[in-house]
Amino acid sequence: MTTFADLERLVADRLLRPDATDFAEATVAQFARTGDPPAAVVRVRSTTEVAAAVRAARSAGLPVAVRSGGHSYALHSAGPGALVIDVRALDSVAIDADRLVGRAGGGVTAGAYSRVAGKHGLATGFGDIGTVGVGGVALGGGIGFLSRRDGLTVDNIQSAEIVLADGSVLTVDAREHPDLFWALRGGGGNFGVVTGLTFRLHRTAVVTGGMLAFAPSPARLVAAVDAVLDAPDGLSAMVNLLVAPPLPFLPPELHGRPVMLVLACWSGAPQDAEDALAPLRAIGQPLVEALDTHSYPDLLRGPPTPPQPAYPVMRTGFTGRLDERFGEAALRSLATAGMFAAFNLRPLGGAIGRTPPEATAFAHRDRDVMVTVSALVQDSTAVPTAQDWVDEASRAVGLSGAGYVNFMSGATPEDVAAAYPGVLDRLREVKAAYDPGNVFRFNHNVTPPGGPAG
């Protein structure tokens, strides 16, 4: 069994304890955190070092957390009292353009992978921002600009290399360890440290997309979502209701006013883009129109980094098609927020819904729309107020039950049950087989039957 002394000999000054000069930087995430820091951070450079780190954590009786992009809303990548395995140096990308297969190390970001793939006119769909780690977004689901055409990111994983709780290394796919392969695709980081992934690539030379901004109304919200749901699979979009912050891509006269921002992407034939986007343009006179032809990686630039510190509170859910009562309730809730708040709606369908529900551990394929209610505050003492608003706004629009792990800021047993309706028992069986001691508990934790909780 590898000890911490053995690990320190292996990685030298890349094992950081709380008194290390670089420790604070190593634990900085996209969002602010409160509470105790990790016990230590190890910056690994190989699968061998990951395995040694996992064994050292077990010998010290420490749980393991994994750091890649650092975007976890629930701050799982800086687990208090954990050994954080920082995989950002596992950043290799290899593209086999003939076989349409891409390989990414466990620390690669969506943007880095997409830029390399884009040089070949190829893409794997991730989310909507390039700075997230591919491991995090992929293992939770991956709903983004190519999802209605190509399926979720989990639907495009072909194999994974994973370090298990005992330090052993497996390569899993549909034939080798199929139970674990099923669980990884939607079950998140519950089962080990993923050090590499292979993905299916799709020919995507250019996309047509960008932003349309509208004055919001309940009817316009319904029309925008329906336009995407009724469109060919090549159209994916996000529809956002929010009070416009002072962002440079919005004209000053919109700042502080409620707006509806539609972020759209047409990935079908370029000559069909005008026809595909016409139903979105037809829902009203845009206040801002910024649609153009891009490379897919250009769409992953995402919004500016929020002012720091930033404490997020989020609740997600899935629903059928919307009616105007949803829009009325959402707009009333926004008027009471008193903080940065938003409703984010992602129309699903297309290839997402055609994938058999039993194929992966993502459990929401039969729904039409994913809804996220969020608030962001800069003072930790305001988090309870933000939580109250998110809870009340979620109730107002009828959001309850199922949730999406990649967008959940809470990780209670109730949250986990909501994330995995119908598949939780099977996930717990896989957890018992591969991590019975719940070493990997800094996630939306699937606990093994009769085993230790997170």
Secondary structure, DSSP 8 states (H G I E B T S, - for coil): ---HHHHHHHHGGGEE-TTSTTHHHHT--SS---S---SEEEE--SHHHHHHHHHHHHHHT--EEEESS---TT-GGG-TTSEEEE-TT---EEEETTTTEEEEETT-BHHHHHHHHHTTTEE----S-TTSBHHHHHHH---STTHHHH--GGGGEEEEEEE-TTS-EEEE-SSSSHHHHHHHHHHTTSS-EEEEEEEE-EE-S-EEEEEEEE---HHHHHHHHHHHHTS-TTEEEEEEEEE----TTS-GGGTTSEEEEEEEEE-S-GGGHHHHHHHHHTTS--SEEEEEEE-HHHHTT-S----SS-EEEEEEEEESS--HHHHHHHHHHHHT--SEEEEEEEE--THHHHS-TTSSS---TT-SEEEEEEEEESSGGGHHHHHHHHHHHHHHTT--S---GGG-S---HHHHHHHSTTTHHHHHHHHHHH-TT----SSS----TTS---
